[in-house]
Amino acid sequence: MSIGDEQYVSITTFTSDGRPQPTPVWIADLGDGRIGFTTAAGSWKVKRMRRTPEVVVQASDMRGRAKGGSRPIEATAEVVTGAEFETVREAVARKYGWQYSMIGLRDRIKSLLGREVPPDCGVVITPRDADERGD
Protein backbone atom coordinates (compact mmCIF):
# COMPACT_ATOMS: atom_id res chain seq x y z
CA MET A 1 0.00 0.00 0.00
CA SER A 2 1.38 3.44 -0.87
CA ILE A 3 1.22 6.37 1.54
CA GLY A 4 -1.40 7.99 -0.73
CA ASP A 5 -3.76 5.06 -0.11
CA GLU A 6 -3.79 5.59 3.64
CA GLN A 7 -6.89 7.00 5.34
CA TYR A 8 -4.85 9.22 7.69
CA VAL A 9 -1.27 10.44 7.57
CA SER A 10 0.66 12.25 10.25
CA ILE A 11 2.60 15.14 8.76
CA THR A 12 5.38 16.47 10.93
CA THR A 13 6.39 20.07 10.38
CA PHE A 14 9.11 21.85 12.31
CA THR A 15 9.06 24.99 14.43
CA SER A 16 11.64 27.73 13.95
CA ASP A 17 13.74 26.18 16.72
CA GLY A 18 13.50 22.70 15.15
CA ARG A 19 10.86 21.09 17.37
CA PRO A 20 8.66 18.55 15.51
CA GLN A 21 4.91 19.27 15.33
CA PRO A 22 2.96 16.22 14.05
CA THR A 23 -0.60 16.70 12.77
CA PRO A 24 -2.95 14.07 11.28
CA VAL A 25 -4.45 14.90 7.87
CA TRP A 26 -6.50 13.29 5.14
CA ILE A 27 -4.24 12.62 2.18
CA ALA A 28 -4.80 11.87 -1.49
CA ASP A 29 -2.54 10.40 -4.15
CA LEU A 30 -1.99 12.97 -6.90
CA GLY A 31 -1.00 10.29 -9.40
CA ASP A 32 2.56 11.43 -10.08
CA GLY A 33 4.42 10.18 -7.01
CA ARG A 34 3.17 13.12 -4.97
CA ILE A 35 0.44 13.29 -2.36
CA GLY A 36 -1.62 16.22 -1.19
CA PHE A 37 -4.07 17.57 1.34
CA THR A 38 -6.09 20.73 1.93
CA THR A 39 -6.02 22.95 4.98
CA ALA A 40 -6.72 26.49 6.12
CA ALA A 41 -4.22 28.86 4.52
CA GLY A 42 -3.57 30.54 7.86
CA SER A 43 -2.97 27.36 9.86
CA TRP A 44 0.19 26.93 11.89
CA LYS A 45 1.28 23.95 9.81
CA VAL A 46 1.14 26.11 6.67
CA LYS A 47 3.15 28.85 8.38
CA ARG A 48 5.76 26.27 9.44
CA MET A 49 5.91 24.70 5.94
CA ARG A 50 6.40 28.08 4.29
CA ARG A 51 9.39 28.69 6.56
CA THR A 52 10.75 25.11 6.49
CA PRO A 53 9.43 22.92 3.64
CA GLU A 54 11.09 19.76 4.95
CA VAL A 55 8.46 17.46 6.48
CA VAL A 56 8.05 13.85 7.56
CA VAL A 57 4.93 11.84 6.71
CA GLN A 58 3.83 8.52 8.15
CA ALA A 59 0.68 6.42 8.03
CA SER A 60 -1.29 7.06 11.21
CA ASP A 61 -4.65 6.78 12.90
CA MET A 62 -7.08 9.71 13.12
CA ARG A 63 -5.25 11.02 16.20
CA GLY A 64 -1.88 11.05 14.43
CA ARG A 65 -0.45 7.98 16.17
CA ALA A 66 1.89 6.04 13.86
CA LYS A 67 0.29 2.99 12.29
CA GLY A 68 1.98 -0.30 13.22
CA GLY A 69 4.47 -1.43 10.62
CA SER A 70 4.61 1.98 8.91
CA ARG A 71 7.78 4.00 8.60
CA PRO A 72 8.45 7.73 8.42
CA ILE A 73 9.07 9.21 4.96
CA GLU A 74 11.15 12.36 4.53
CA ALA A 75 9.62 14.76 2.04
CA THR A 76 9.26 18.36 0.98
CA ALA A 77 6.04 20.34 1.14
CA GLU A 78 4.78 23.04 -1.19
CA VAL A 79 1.81 25.23 -0.33
CA VAL A 80 -0.33 25.76 -3.45
CA THR A 81 -3.29 27.96 -4.43
CA GLY A 82 -5.28 28.57 -7.61
CA ALA A 83 -5.41 25.76 -10.19
CA GLU A 84 -2.91 23.64 -8.23
CA PHE A 85 -5.11 23.92 -5.13
CA GLU A 86 -8.12 22.81 -7.20
CA THR A 87 -6.23 19.71 -8.36
CA VAL A 88 -5.46 18.78 -4.75
CA ARG A 89 -8.99 19.63 -3.56
CA GLU A 90 -10.56 17.47 -6.27
CA ALA A 91 -8.30 14.50 -5.42
CA VAL A 92 -9.14 14.75 -1.72
CA ALA A 93 -12.87 15.19 -2.47
CA ARG A 94 -12.85 12.10 -4.72
CA LYS A 95 -11.18 9.99 -2.06
CA TYR A 96 -13.22 11.11 0.97
CA GLY A 97 -16.55 11.83 -0.77
CA TRP A 98 -19.38 12.87 1.52
CA GLN A 99 -17.02 13.26 4.50
CA TYR A 100 -15.09 15.98 2.66
CA SER A 101 -18.37 17.56 1.51
CA MET A 102 -19.44 17.87 5.14
CA ILE A 103 -16.43 20.08 5.87
CA GLY A 104 -17.51 22.39 3.05
CA LEU A 105 -21.06 22.41 4.42
CA ARG A 106 -19.77 23.28 7.89
CA ASP A 107 -17.80 26.20 6.44
CA ARG A 108 -20.83 27.46 4.48
CA ILE A 109 -22.96 27.38 7.64
CA LYS A 110 -20.29 29.32 9.54
CA SER A 111 -20.21 31.89 6.76
CA LEU A 112 -24.01 32.26 6.83
CA LEU A 113 -23.82 32.82 10.58
CA GLY A 114 -21.40 35.67 9.99
CA ARG A 115 -18.29 33.84 11.13
CA GLU A 116 -15.11 34.37 9.21
CA VAL A 117 -14.03 31.25 7.33
CA PRO A 118 -10.36 31.38 6.38
CA PRO A 119 -9.52 30.43 2.80
CA ASP A 120 -8.11 27.00 2.09
CA CYS A 121 -4.93 26.09 0.30
CA GLY A 122 -3.44 22.85 -0.90
CA VAL A 123 -0.24 21.22 0.23
CA VAL A 124 1.68 19.02 -2.19
CA ILE A 125 4.09 16.56 -0.59
CA THR A 126 6.97 15.11 -2.61
CA PRO A 127 8.84 12.21 -0.97
CA ARG A 128 12.61 12.57 -1.19
CA ASP A 129 13.29 8.91 -1.90
CA ALA A 130 12.44 7.81 -5.46
CA ASP A 131 11.23 4.44 -4.07
CA GLU A 132 8.57 6.26 -2.03
CA ARG A 133 7.40 8.13 -5.13
CA GLY A 134 7.12 4.95 -7.16
CA ASP A 135 9.86 6.06 -9.63
Disulfide bonds with the S-S distance in Angstrom:
none
